[in-house]
């Protein structure tokens, strides 16, 4: 199962480690874990904390047990985050395929990624949010940021006259 939440990417993997460390070593229920994440990582609300909890689980940095969530005994290395993104986050395979087809002259933007995945956005997300298109475009932008963080995407300098436009990306390096 691939998870939908994609929080704003941190500046580096050390910052990601702080989010992971906010999850307890002793299992805690969702409310307790979200409260810790909010407090320790200065998150604005429970929903944002819950998104981080789900995303950390998708990356293999948090585990869900019968007694609640617990910090996994795993470091947020570049390789682990890459694997977690590829295996556990919705639309990563589609993004990687689109990045492979992108070129510096025609890079992939968040708008392009949204257009490529628009028809696959879960129906219930469309029904519950009247502005679902904006939300999923923003998610595409954050997803490309995560892929760039771990080298699966590389930003391309855009047209200086197109200020305010989405940054473009091409496939990043391969390990």
Secondary structure, DSSP 8 states (H G I E B T S, - for coil): --B-------SSHHHHHHHHHTS-SS-B-HHHHHHHHHHHHT-SSHHHHHHHHHHHHHTTSEEEETTEEEE-S----HHHHHHHHHHHBTTHHHHHHHHHH-BTTB-B-HHHHHHHHGGGS-HHHHHH-TTHHHHHHHHHHHHHHHHHHTTSEEEE---TTSTTS--EEEE----
